[in-house]
Amino acid sequence: MNITELARRLRVTPEELREKLPELGFSIGRRAIKVDSRIAQRIQEAWSEMRRKERLAKKVEEQKALSERRNQQRDPSELKEVHIPSIITVRDFASRIETPVPRLMQELMRNGIMASLNERIDFDTAMIIAQDLGFLAIEETGQQKEEDTESFEKIRDSLQAEDAANLESRPPVIVVMGHVDHGKTRLLDAIRTTNVIDTEAGGITQHIGAYQVERNNRHLTFIDTPGHEAFTVMRSRGAKVADIAILVVAADDGVQPQTKEAINIIKSTKLPFVVALNKIDRAEANIDRVKGELAEQGLTAEDWGGKTVMVPISAKEGMNIDQLLDMILLTADLEKDRILANPNQKAIGTVIESHVDPGSGPEATVLVQNGTLRVGDDLGVRDTQYGRARAMQDWKGDNIKEAPPSTPVKILGWKVAPAVGDIMQVPKNIKDLKKFRSTDMSAQATEEVAAIKQTSHEEDAQAKHTLNLIIRTDVLGSLEAILGMLDKIRHKDVAVKVVGKGLGNLTDSDVLNAEAAEAILIGFNVEPMITAEELARDKEVDIRKYNVIYKLFEDVLEDLEKLLPSETIITEIGKLEVLANFKKTNNGFVIGGKVTDGKLLPGAKVRLKREDEYIGEGEILTLQSGKSDAKVVKSGQECGMQFKGKTKPEPEDVMEVYTQEREKRFLDIEGISKR
């Protein structure tokens, strides 16, 4: 091949090509005109690899420059103090350290902690995360706030008011608790698959957040809490919706933080329970070790001389599931004087699932706890008429006319969807309930919610960083002035979208629309109705009241600033020396190594360095210390790693490990400034 043609393919001049060839190991004279075709192919491959390494070196240089600038700007000794209780929810934690919830959850996941918005974490975990975010956590010594027991007391009072002669046994309600990944969902699936009342096709897949099984001609009601919205509410109220708990503990992992939390909840609510020692089919399972750890928490197995029922099971293999159900029935028999209800009374129960369906309108699933709910019954929530049971469906999706105690039932006919955790009560006299709104307003609200839901999805596709607002003012002039000021905001990354506007006080319909559109509800010189304020609290809708336009405008600018895409932050966290490459995987390699500096975290980014040259990059998928997975490996420790990358690591290679995150930017709009 002609040298000139080869240079053209490589997009360089012939002179530059001739100068570089000796560096790549090709001894071709400076006056050469042609090269062999096979050598030309090797030159092209070597040139491509050289360019890749040059690009990688430039990227590393830019990343390290970013990291150095950040370290210079932030003095580690100047951490801001923040007071945190021994147990705190993720939402409250984010509020205390003034950090957006998604940012906090991202940091938790980076440290191997999968926690939802209402999940609770202990102080030690919060302290580590706070330090990573620039805060010094100090533990509070005060008393924790008492749990809200009003709802539980309402149902308890209803049962206590009953004449003992009218009470009958009802199916026990069971909730499954335990640490994440210990097999709660797999256990529920195993129970449902092998013991469902009706095993017709489609019956299993249509469950509504709860289901019933039959064992020895007796019914059991399970609340499907894993990954379920109602779980956080039920747990915050001490799982008082349930009669019996199943504490799932993995036999290969033992007692973990969430296991301890579940034990504390069970003890504080005096909830009868059975321990399911799951995953006994695994080679690493050690039942005696787990029993010892549980004994340290005050739960001693019966075969060890204690009173705690423990059943070894394998949810995956379906082992001993029937034995576990038998133990639950035995526990229910011991608690038979407590698991009672009057089926002839007006129904009362707890909302365990709630949403607005664009086709059928508001829907909610209620667990009936006393009385019998019938089609046509009026639905009372917080002493307000929320609708009438137009139709009811059981957990399989079949239409039913009545729902006795301990029955989970989906109800259609709500004027507005209640909140998860609300108490639904059928009134003895409909006149005892306050009217929520007229039928016309309810229908209009439902249509507006459905319409706004569709609109908001369209907007998401077009502009990812949009601030949605619903505005109500006292007079038309004020509304036009506010809209005029908002029209001045023009920015390439963020935008304001007014999804609703009008005159008059803020109504329930406005709150529902704001919830559907994920919008802020703004009132200028107007007030929210009492029921609207209550609904806003339940739906967690942000209502803001103003009487000065400039204050409203400045707050909007601050909210937009929070939506700005942030800048990349590179943080160097550790180094690892590769000791061995064990095998190749679909997307990388399994390697062993020793941490020589800092620490390693799953999910962290990696630069691969051989001698003094960067040859590749990738990501840490998982870490293993000994035979168990590790969430962090520190300096001086050896570990195994699943490395995702195209370049094969070799012994004596060095891995530079770093995290990549985003830094907040500030809003800069031409002609507009905050006072």
N, C-alpha and C positions, 0 to 999 in steps of 0.2 A: 504494500500500500504506500502511496505517495505521502511524504511527511506533511505536505501542505494540506492534503485531504484529511489526514488524521487530526491535524491541528484544528481544522474547521469543525470536525465532529466534536472535538473537546471544547470548542468555543474559546480558543486562545490563539495567539500568534505563533508561527513556526519557531521564532526565536525563543519565546517563553517556553515552548514545549522542549526544545533542545536543552535549555538550561536546567529544567526540572528533571529530565530523564535520569541523569546520574544519581540524583537524590532518591529516586524510586528504584534504583538498582539495575538500570538498563544502560549498558555501555555502548552507546551509538555515537558515532563521530559527529562533530558539530557541522560537518559539511555533507552529511548523509542526506540523500534525496529520497530513498525508499527504505521501507522495512518489511520484513517477512509478515504475512497476514496473521500467523499465529502469535508472533511477538506483538503486533499491533493490537490484537484482542487482549493480550495480557496487560499492555500499556493502558488501554481503556479501563480495564477493571481496577488496576492500581490507581489510576487517576481519580476514578469515582470514589475509591476508598479514602484517598488523600483529601479530596474536597469534603467528604463527610466528616472526617476528623477535624478539619479546619473549622467547619460550621459548628461542630460540637464544642471546640475550644473557645470559639467566640461567644457561644451561648453561656458556657461556664463562667467566662470572664464577666459577662454582663450580670449573671446571677450573683456572683461573689461581690461585685461592686454594689448591687442593691442591698445585699446583706450587711456589708460594712457600713453603708450609710445609715441603715436602720439601727445598728448597734451604737453608732456614734450619737444618734438622736435620742436614744432611750437609755437612761442610766438605771441599771438593775437595782441600785440601792434606793431609788425613789419610787417604791411601790406604794400605791394608794391603799389605805386600810379599809376593809369592809367587814362588818360583823355578820356572821352566818350562824344559824342554829345548828344543832347536832344532826337534824334531818330537815331537808328543804326540797321543795319541788323544783324542777328545771325552770318552770315559768318564773317562780319567785327569785330563784338564783340569778336569772338573766336580768330581772328588774333591779336587784341589789347592786350588781356590777355594771349596770347601765349598758348592757350588751344585747344586741338583737338576738332573739331566740334561735333563729337559724344558724347564726354564727356560733352561739354557745353549743348547740347540738352538733355542729360540725367538729368543734374542739373535743367534745365528749367522744364522738365516733373515732376521732384520730387517736384517742387514748384507749380505744377498745371498749367503750361503754355505749351500748345501744339503749337510749332512754327517750321516752316520749315526753310530750309537753307537760303532762301532769304526773310523770314518774318522779319518785322521790330518791334522792341520793344522800349519802352520809357526808359528814363534815370532812373526813379525810380526802374523799374524792373531790369535793368542792374546793378544798384548799389547794390541791395540785392544779386543778383547772384554772382557778383564780390566779395563781402565780404565773401560769403560762400566758394569761391575758393581762398581766401587769398589775395585779392586786395582791395585797397581803391579807389573807383570811384570818379573822380572829373569831374563835368560837363564842357564841352567846351562852350565858349561864342561866338565863331566865327560863321560865316554864314554857312549854309548847302550848300553842292555842288548843283549846278543847275542840274535839270534832263536832261537827253539826249533827245533832241527834234529833232535831225537830221532826224530820220525816219518819224516822223509826218510831218515835214516841206516838206519832199520829196513828200508825198501824197498831202499835201495842195497846194504846188506849181503846181502839176499836174492838180488839179481841177481849180485853179485860172487861169491857162493858157487856159482853155476851153472857147469857145464862149457861152455866156449865152443862146443863142438860141438852142444850142445842148444839154443842160442839161435837164435831166428828173428825176422825182421822183424815188426813190429806196426804198426798204424795210429798215426800221430803224434797226440798230444793237444795241442790248441791252446786258448790262453786269450786273450781280447781285453782290452786295457787302454787307458787314456787318460783324458782330462779329462771331467768331467760335461758332457752336452749336445753332445759331439762326434760322436755317432752310433754308439756301440758297439752298442746294442740294435737300431738300424735295420740295421746291417751284418749282425748275426747273423740277423735276420729275412730279409734279402735272400739270404744264403747258404742258409738252410734252405728258403726258398720255391722257389728255382731249382735246387737240387742235392740234394734229399732222396733217399735210397735208394729209398723206397717212397712214391709220391705219392697213395696212396689217400685218400679223404675221411676226415677225422678223424685221420689219422696225424700231422699237424703239431701239432695242438692238445694232444695228450696227452703231450708230452715231459716228462721228469722231471729237469730241471735240467741235462741234457746231451743231446746228440744226435749222430748221425753223418750224414755226407754222402758221396757218391761222385763222384770225378772221375778220368777216364781209367782206370776199372776199379780204382781204389784208394780205400780208405776213409780218412776223416779224422774224428776225434772232437773236437767242440767242447764246452767246458764253458760252460754258459749262466750266466755270472757276473754280468752287470748286474742290480742289484736283487736279487741272490740271496744267501742267507744264507752260503753256503760261500765267497763271494768274500773277505770280510774275513779268514777263517781262512787261505785260500790265500795271500792277499797278505801276511799277517803271517809266513808261512813262506816268503816269497820266491817265491811262485808255482811252487814246486818240483813241484807235481803235473803241471804242463804240460811238454811237450817244446819247443814253439815258441810265441812270443807274437806277436800282431798289435797294434802300437801305432797307435791311431787318433788322427789329428790333423786338426782341421777346417781346411780351406784358407782359410776366411774369418776364422778366429780365432787361429790360430797356437799357439805353445807357451804353456801355462797351468800354474798350480801343480801340478795333478794329473798333467799331462803330464810335468813334471820328476820328480815322485815315481815315476811308472811307469818312466821312463828309469833312475832310480837303482836300482830293484828289478831291472830287466833286467840292468843292468851288474853289480850285486853277485852275482847268481845265475848270471851268464854264460849267460843264456838266449838261444838263437838267436831272431831276430825279423825281422819284415817291417813296414815303416811303410806304413800306408794313409792317403793324403792324401784325406780325405773332403770332401764338399760342393763338388766342383769345378763343379757345375751352377749354383752361386750367382754372381751378378754381382760380389759383393765378394771372390770367391776370388782369392788371389794365391799361386800355388804357389811361385814363386821366393822370395818373402818368407819363407814358412814353411820352405823348405829352408835359408835363411840362419839362421833362428832355431834350427833343429835342428842346424846345423853348429856354432853356438855351444855347444851341449850335447854336442858330440863325435860327432854323427851326420851324416856327410857323404854325400850321395847319390852313387850310382855315376856318374851323368852329370856330376857335379862333381868326379870324380876320387877319390871315396871308396869305401867298401865296403858302405854301407848300401843295401839294396833298398827303393826307395820306389815305390809304385804309386798313381797318381791314380785315385780312384774316386768314384762317387756312389751311396751305398747307397739313397738315395731313388729314383733313376731306374734302379738296377740296372746302372750303367755299370762296365765293367772288373772285375766280380766274378770272372769266370772267369780273367782274367789274374792276379788276386790269389791265387786258389787254385793256379794253376800255379806261382807264386813260392813258395807254401808247400810244394808238393810238391818243388820244386827244393831248398829249404832242408832238407826232410826227407831228400832224397837225400844232401846233403852231411853230414848227421848220422846216416847210416844205421848206422854202427858203434855208435851210442849208443842208437838207438831199437830195442831188442831185448828179447825176453822168451822164457821157456820155457813154452810152452802146456801141457806135460805135467806141470808141477809143481803142488803145492797152491797155491790162489789166495791172493794178498795184494793189498790195495788200500786206497783212502782213501774214507771216508764223505763224500759231498758234499751230502747232504740227509738230514734225519732229523725224524720227527714221530710222534705217536701218533694214529691214526685211530680214532674212536669205533666204527666198524664192524669193521674188520679188525685193530685193535690196532697195536702198534709197527711202523713201516715205515721203511726207510732205503735210500737210493740209494748204491751203491758203484761207484767207478771201479776196475775190475780192472787192476792194473799188472804183475802177473806171475802165471803159472799160469792155470788155467782153473777157474772156479767152477761147480759143478754142483748141481742140486737134490738135497737130502739131505745136503749138506756141513754140518759143524758150524762155527759162527761164533765165532771168538775175538777178543775185544777186551781189551787190557790184561791178557793172560794169564788171562782169565776167560771162561767159556762164556756167550755172550750169546744163544744159541739155535741153531736149525738152519734152513737154507734150505728152507722148506716149498714155496715157489713163487717164480718169478722172472719179471720182465717187462722187455722192452727199452724203449727210449725212446719207441716208438710205442704201448706198452700191450699188446703181444702176449706171450703166455706163451712162455718159452723154457726149454730143459732145461740149457743150459750157456752160460757167458759167457767167451770167450777174452780175452787181454790187450787193453787199451785199450777195453773195452766198458763203457759205463755201464749198470747193471742195478738195478732196484728189487727188493728182497728182502723177502719176507714170511716170518715165522717167528721173529722176534726175541722174546726174553723181555722185553726192555726196549729202548727206542730208544737207540742209541748217540749220542754227541755228534758234531756236524759237525767234521771234521778228524781223527777217530779212525782208527786203522789197523785194518782187519779182516783177520784171517789165519786160514786154515783149518789146524788143527793136524795134524801127522802122526799123532799119537796123542791121542785125546780125553782120556786120563788126564793129559796134560800141562796141561790147563786146570783152573782152580779152578771149582767150581760157584757159579753166581750165587745161585740160590735154588731151592727145589723148584717143580715145575710148578704145584702148587696155589696157592702164594704168588704166582707170576707172573700166573696168571689172575686172582687176586683183585686184584692191584695194577692190572692193566689195566682191570678193571671199575670199581675205585674212581676211577681217573684219569678215565675217561669220565663217571662220575657226577658227580665234582667239577667237571669242565669245564662240564657243564650247569648245575649249581647256581650256579657263579660267574657265569655269564652272567645268570641270573635275578636274582642279587643286584645286579649292575651296573645292571640296569634300575630297581631299587627304591631303592638307596642308592649314589650315586656316590662318596662319601667313606667307604669302609668298610675297616677294617684286618682282614684275614683272618689267623687264627692256627690252628695245629695244636699241641696241647699233649699232652705225655706226662710223667707223673710216676712217682715210686717207689711211692706208696701212694694209696689212694682219698681219704684225708683231705686230703692236699696238693692233689689235683685239685679237690676240693669247695671248699677255701679260696680257691684261685686263681680259680675260676669265680665264687665269691661276690663277690670284690673287683671283678672285671671287670663284674659286673652293676650295680655302683654308677655306672658311667660312662653318663651320659645327656646327650646334646648334640644340638642341632638340626641341626648340620652334619656331624658325624662319628659313627662307631659302630664297635664291636668285634664281629666275627663269628667265633665259634669253629667252624671248618668240620670239625674233627676232634679227638678226644681219646681218651686211653687210658692204660694202665699199661705200664711196661717200657721197655727201651732203644729208641732211635730206629733204625728200620730203613730199608732201601731203599724199601719201599713208602711210608713216611712222606714221604721225599724226593720221590718221584714225585707224591704227592698234593699236596705243598706247591707243586711246580712248576706243576701243573695249575690250582690254585686261586689262584696268585700269593700264597701265604701265607708267613708267617714260621714256622719250625719251632722250637718251644720245648721244651727238656728240663729238668725240675726234679728234681734229685738223681738223674738218669739220664745215661747216656753214649750217644753215637751209635756204631753198629757201624762197623768200619773201612771196609767197603765202602760204607756210607751216607755217610761223610765224603767219600770219593772221588767218589761220585756227586753229592753236594751241590756240590762244587767244579766238576764238569763242567756241572751244570745251573744253576749260580749261584743256588742256594737258600740263604737266610740261616738258619743254625742257631745258636741261642743257648742257652747252658747257665747255669742259675741254681741257687743253694742258699738264697737269701734271697728271700722272696715280695715284700717291699717294693721291692727292686731291680728285679724283674721288672715290677712295677706301674708304677714310675717310667719305665722304658724304653718301656712301652706308651703312657703319656701323652705322651712325647716324640714317638713315631711318629705319634700322632694329631694332635699339634700341626702336624706337617709336612703333614698332609692337609687342614688347615683352608683353606677358600676365602680367598684373599687380597684385600686392598683395592686399589682402583684408584689408580695413580700416573700423573700427567700430567707429561711432560717436554717443555718447549718446545725445539725443536731448530733452527728456522730460519724465515726469511721469504722470500717470492718476490713480485716485482712482475710482474704479467701484462703482456706486451708484445703478444701477438696470440692470437686464437682461430681456429685453422685449420679445424676441422670438428667436427661432432657425431657421436658414436658411439652404439652401442646403449644403453650405460649411463653416458654422460658426454660428455666433450669432449677433443679434442687441442689443447693450448695451448702457447705458447712464452713464456718469461719469463726474468728475471734474478734470481739469488739475492742478496738484499741483506744477509742476516745469517745466520750459522750454516751449516747444511748441510741437504740434502734426501736422504731415503732412500725407496726403494720400499716400499710398505706403510704409510707414515706417514699419520696423519690430517691433515685440512686444515680450517681455518676460513676462509671467504671473506668479505673485508671490503671494502666500497665506501665511500670517504670515511671517515666515523667510525661506520659502521653495519655490523653483521654481517648478511649476507644469505643465507648458506648454509654447508653443510659437505659434506665428502666424504673421498676417500682417493686417494693417489697409487698408481696401478697399476704404471706403468713410467716410467723416466726415460731420456732419450736425450741424449748429449753428442756433437755432431757427427753422424756417421752410425751410431754404435754405442751399444748399451745401456750404461747407467751404473749402478753399484751405489751411488754417492754423488756428489752435486754440491755443491761448496763455495761459500762466499761470493765474489761477484765473477764467477762463471761464469754463462753463459747456457745454457739447456737446453730440451729439449722434454719434454712430460709428457702421459701419458694419465691424465686426471683423471676419477675416478668420482664423480658427483654430479648432482643435479637442477637446480641453479642454474647458469645460463650465466655463466662468467667473462668479463669485459670488460677491454680495455686500461686500465691504471692501477689495477685492483683489486689488493688485497694478499692473499696467501695466508699465513696463519699456520700453520706446520707443527709437529706435535707427535707424540709417541709416547704410547701408553696401555698401561700394564702393571699388574701386580698386586703388592701388597706383603703380606708374611707377617703373619698374625695370631697371637695367643697364646691357648693353650687356657685357658678359664676355666669350670670345672665346680663348681657349688655344693657345698660340703662336702668338696671334694677339693683338695689342693694337693701340689705336689712339694716334698720336703724340701730 
